[in-house]
Amino acid sequence: MRGQRVAIVGGGLAGLAAAEALSRFPFEVHVFEAKRSLGGRAGAFREPDRPSLIDRCQHVAMGCCTNFLGLCRRLDLKSSFRRDTKLHFIDGEGKIHPFASSSWLPAPLHLAGAFQRQHYLSKEDHQRIRNALWEMAPPAAAQKYAGWKMRDWLLDKQQSETAISRFWEIVLVSALGAPLSEVSFTAARKVFVDGFLRNRQAHQVYVPTSPLQDIFDVQAAQRLGEKGVHFHRQSPVRQVAYFNSRFNVRYGHGEEGTFENFIAAIPWHQSPKIFSPILKNLMPKLNNVDEIMSSPISSVHLWLDRPLTKLPHAVLLDRTSQWVFNHGSRQLRDTTCYYYQVVISASQALAGMKHEDLARQVLAELVNAFGAEHAPYMLDQQVVTEKQAVFAATPEIESLRPNQGTILPGLALAGDWTKTGWPSTMEGAVRSGYLAAEAILRKYGHHEPVGDPDLPVAWISQLLWGLGKEDTP
Ligand SMILES: Cc1cc2nc3c(=O)[nH]c(=O)nc-3n(C[C@H](O)[C@H](O)[C@H](O)COP(=O)(O)OP(=O)(O)OC[C@H]3O[C@@H](n4cnc5c(N)ncnc54)[C@H](O)[C@@H]3O)c2cc1C
C-alpha cells in the first residue's frame, strides 16, 4: 500500500469515513470536494448578518448508529454530541408525554412502560400496535412481507388512522424520508428492530452541541489532516478515466492527477456524471439512478424575542411541524434572542408555500404546543428546503443500490445510497465509506472489517424472535 494513491471524490460523511479508514494504512489519501466546506448534506452555512453558523438542517443520530459513533470516536468528535435519553411527545392539546426507558429492564422490555404512558393512544391502539410489533420482529417477517408498502401492511394489521399518524408515522417518516404509502415494510421493520427491539441503548438520541460545520468541516478535517489526508476544497471532479491501470482524475479548473485507487462518494443523482463511458459500463446500476426517488426535508429556523420552553427538543403530534429543537439564547445583531429549529421530513406538500407563511404557521404551532401565554415576536426566520435531501426507502430501492466494490479492483462507490441496508442517514453514509475502504483494501490482500459491529442483541429479543446474526443485512 505504501506509495499507492487513493482519490476520494466527495467530502460528505461517506468520503470522510473512507478517508479515515484508509488513513490507518500507508496510502496517500486525497479527498476532492466541490464546495468550500466538508460535511456534505450534514453541513452548515453562514448568513452575512448573523454572527454564528446555522446548520442546514438539524441532524441527530441514534445509539444504534454504531459506525457513525465509531467514526466520531476515532476522530475525537464525541464531545460535540450530547446523548439524550428522554424524548417528549406533545399532543394536539399541548399535553407533554415524556418517553424514557426503564433504568434496568433489558430490551425489548425497557420501553414497555414508556410506550404505555403515551396516553394520546387508546388502549385498543396500544394493543394493536403491540401485536403488530410482535409480528414484524422475527427475521422471517422481512421475507414474508418483502415488497409490501408499510401503509398497506399497517392496514392489514388493523391499525387505526390515529395509531398510524401518532405512532408509526412519527417514527418512520423522519427515519425513512417518505410517507408510509411509499416506504417499504422491510425498511420500516429495520427502524423498529434496530432502534427499539434489539438493545436498550439503541433508541438514545445523539444531538450535536456545535454547528455541523464546526464538527465535520473544522474538527474532522483537522484530525484527518494530522493523519496525512490531503483535502482539495472547491475542487469539483469533472471526469474520471482509466488508463494503464490508473485512474486519471480531472478536477477544478483543468487540473489532473493519477491514482491507483478511486472512490466516488457523491450522491446518486451526481455519480453517473463523472465516469468515462468505459468505467460507467463496469457499474451497470449507475444507469438506473434516475429511478431512485428523492425526498425533500424542510427546516424552519426561528429567532424569537422570548423563550417558549425549557425542553431541549420535542416531537409534535397532529401538526405540520414534526421535531422542534431548542438551541437556547443567542445574540442576534444587538439583541438576545431564542433560537428554535423545526424539522419537517417528506415536506413535498409544502412546496408551493411562501417561506414567511410557513414560518408563521410553525410559530403558531409552537405557541400552541408549549402553551405560551404571550406569543413571542419573530425577530427573524429562515426556511431551508433540501429538495434531494434523502432517498425514499421504497420497496424498489434495494434493487437499485449498487455494492461499494466493483469488478475493477481499486474502484469503489460510496454514499448513503449505496447498498448498506440502512436508510439515507449519517450512519448509512459512514457504513458505505467503510465498505468502500474495505473494497480498496481487498486489492491489497487485506480482508478485515474496518467498521464497527452492531449493538449486541439482548437475550430476550434473541429468545423471543431469534434476532441476531441472521438478521443483519
Ligand atoms: C435536511 C436534511 C436532514 C437530515 N437529517 C438527518 C438526521 O437527522 N440524521 C441522519 O442520520 N441523517 C440525516 N440526513 C441525511 C444525511 O445528511 C445524509 O444521509 C448523509 O449526510 C449523506 O452523506 P454522503 O456522504 O453520502 O453524501 P453528501 O453529504 O451528499 O456528500 C457528498 C459530497 O460530495 C460533494 N460532491 C458532489 N459532486 C462532486 C464532484 N463532482 N466533485 C467533488 N465533490 C462532489 C458534495 O458537495 C458533497 O459534499 C439529513 C439530510 C438532509 C439533507
The ligand as an SDF file (V2000), in Angstrom:
LIG
                    3D

 53 58  0  0  0  0  0  0  0  0999 V2000
  -32.2020   18.3200    5.5450 C   0  0  0  0  0  0  0  0  0  0  0  0
  -31.5770   17.0190    5.9190 C   0  0  0  0  0  0  0  0  0  0  0  0
  -31.7790   16.4840    7.1970 C   0  0  0  0  0  0  0  0  0  0  0  0
  -31.2020   15.2680    7.5390 C   0  0  0  0  0  0  0  0  0  0  0  0
  -31.3310   14.7840    8.8040 N   0  0  0  0  0  0  0  0  0  0  0  0
  -30.6470   13.6780    9.1670 C   0  0  0  0  0  0  0  0  0  0  0  0
  -30.6100   13.2560   10.5140 C   0  0  0  0  0  0  0  0  0  0  0  0
  -31.1880   13.8680   11.3960 O   0  0  0  0  0  0  0  0  0  0  0  0
  -29.9230   12.1240   10.8180 N   0  0  0  0  0  0  0  0  0  0  0  0
  -29.2480   11.4160    9.8660 C   0  0  0  0  0  0  0  0  0  0  0  0
  -28.6150   10.4090   10.2240 O   0  0  0  0  0  0  0  0  0  0  0  0
  -29.2360   11.8140    8.5730 N   0  0  0  0  0  0  0  0  0  0  0  0
  -29.9150   12.9160    8.2050 C   0  0  0  0  0  0  0  0  0  0  0  0
  -29.8820   13.3450    6.9130 N   0  0  0  0  0  0  0  0  0  0  0  0
  -29.2190   12.5150    5.9010 C   0  0  0  0  0  0  0  0  0  0  0  0
  -27.6960   12.6950    5.9210 C   0  0  0  0  0  0  0  0  0  0  0  0
  -27.3650   14.0670    5.8960 O   0  0  0  0  0  0  0  0  0  0  0  0
  -27.1060   12.0430    4.6830 C   0  0  0  0  0  0  0  0  0  0  0  0
  -27.5840   10.7210    4.5800 O   0  0  0  0  0  0  0  0  0  0  0  0
  -25.5970   11.9850    4.7150 C   0  0  0  0  0  0  0  0  0  0  0  0
  -25.0360   13.1950    5.1600 O   0  0  0  0  0  0  0  0  0  0  0  0
  -25.1040   11.6610    3.3030 C   0  0  0  0  0  0  0  0  0  0  0  0
  -23.6910   11.6760    3.2690 O   0  0  0  0  0  0  0  0  0  0  0  0
  -22.9330   11.3250    1.9080 P   0  0  0  0  0  0  0  0  0  0  0  0
  -21.5010   11.4740    2.1720 O   0  0  0  0  0  0  0  0  0  0  0  0
  -23.4200   10.0140    1.3990 O   0  0  0  0  0  0  0  0  0  0  0  0
  -23.4300   12.3920    0.8470 O   0  0  0  0  0  0  0  0  0  0  0  0
  -23.3090   14.0340    0.8680 P   0  0  0  0  0  0  0  0  0  0  0  0
  -23.4440   14.5180    2.2550 O   0  0  0  0  0  0  0  0  0  0  0  0
  -24.2860   14.4770   -0.1460 O   0  0  0  0  0  0  0  0  0  0  0  0
  -21.8220   14.2860    0.4060 O   0  0  0  0  0  0  0  0  0  0  0  0
  -21.4370   14.2570   -0.9400 C   0  0  0  0  0  0  0  0  0  0  0  0
  -20.3830   15.3350   -1.1530 C   0  0  0  0  0  0  0  0  0  0  0  0
  -19.8950   15.2090   -2.4900 O   0  0  0  0  0  0  0  0  0  0  0  0
  -19.6730   16.5160   -2.9990 C   0  0  0  0  0  0  0  0  0  0  0  0
  -19.6570   16.3950   -4.4770 N   0  0  0  0  0  0  0  0  0  0  0  0
  -20.6640   16.1340   -5.3130 C   0  0  0  0  0  0  0  0  0  0  0  0
  -20.2340   16.0680   -6.5890 N   0  0  0  0  0  0  0  0  0  0  0  0
  -18.9030   16.2860   -6.5450 C   0  0  0  0  0  0  0  0  0  0  0  0
  -17.8700   16.3310   -7.5340 C   0  0  0  0  0  0  0  0  0  0  0  0
  -18.1230   16.1340   -8.8320 N   0  0  0  0  0  0  0  0  0  0  0  0
  -16.6030   16.5860   -7.1220 N   0  0  0  0  0  0  0  0  0  0  0  0
  -16.3030   16.7770   -5.8030 C   0  0  0  0  0  0  0  0  0  0  0  0
  -17.2480   16.7510   -4.8400 N   0  0  0  0  0  0  0  0  0  0  0  0
  -18.5150   16.4990   -5.2050 C   0  0  0  0  0  0  0  0  0  0  0  0
  -20.8460   17.3130   -2.4410 C   0  0  0  0  0  0  0  0  0  0  0  0
  -20.5530   18.7030   -2.4550 O   0  0  0  0  0  0  0  0  0  0  0  0
  -20.9330   16.7460   -1.0240 C   0  0  0  0  0  0  0  0  0  0  0  0
  -20.1420   17.4650   -0.1140 O   0  0  0  0  0  0  0  0  0  0  0  0
  -30.4540   14.5590    6.5540 C   0  0  0  0  0  0  0  0  0  0  0  0
  -30.2470   15.1090    5.2820 C   0  0  0  0  0  0  0  0  0  0  0  0
  -30.7840   16.3270    4.9840 C   0  0  0  0  0  0  0  0  0  0  0  0
  -30.4970   16.9270    3.6250 C   0  0  0  0  0  0  0  0  0  0  0  0
  1  2  1  0
  2  3  1  0
  2 52  2  0
  3  4  2  0
  4  5  1  0
  4 50  1  0
  5  6  2  0
  6  7  1  0
  6 13  1  0
  7  8  2  0
  7  9  1  0
  9 10  1  0
 10 11  2  0
 10 12  1  0
 12 13  2  0
 13 14  1  0
 14 15  1  0
 14 50  1  0
 15 16  1  0
 16 17  1  0
 16 18  1  0
 18 19  1  0
 18 20  1  0
 20 21  1  0
 20 22  1  0
 22 23  1  0
 23 24  1  0
 24 25  2  0
 24 26  1  0
 24 27  1  0
 27 28  1  0
 28 29  2  0
 28 30  1  0
 28 31  1  0
 31 32  1  0
 32 33  1  0
 33 34  1  0
 33 48  1  0
 34 35  1  0
 35 36  1  0
 35 46  1  0
 36 37  1  0
 36 45  1  0
 37 38  2  0
 38 39  1  0
 39 40  1  0
 39 45  2  0
 40 41  1  0
 40 42  2  0
 42 43  1  0
 43 44  2  0
 44 45  1  0
 46 47  1  0
 46 48  1  0
 48 49  1  0
 50 51  2  0
 51 52  1  0
 52 53  1  0
M  END
$$$$
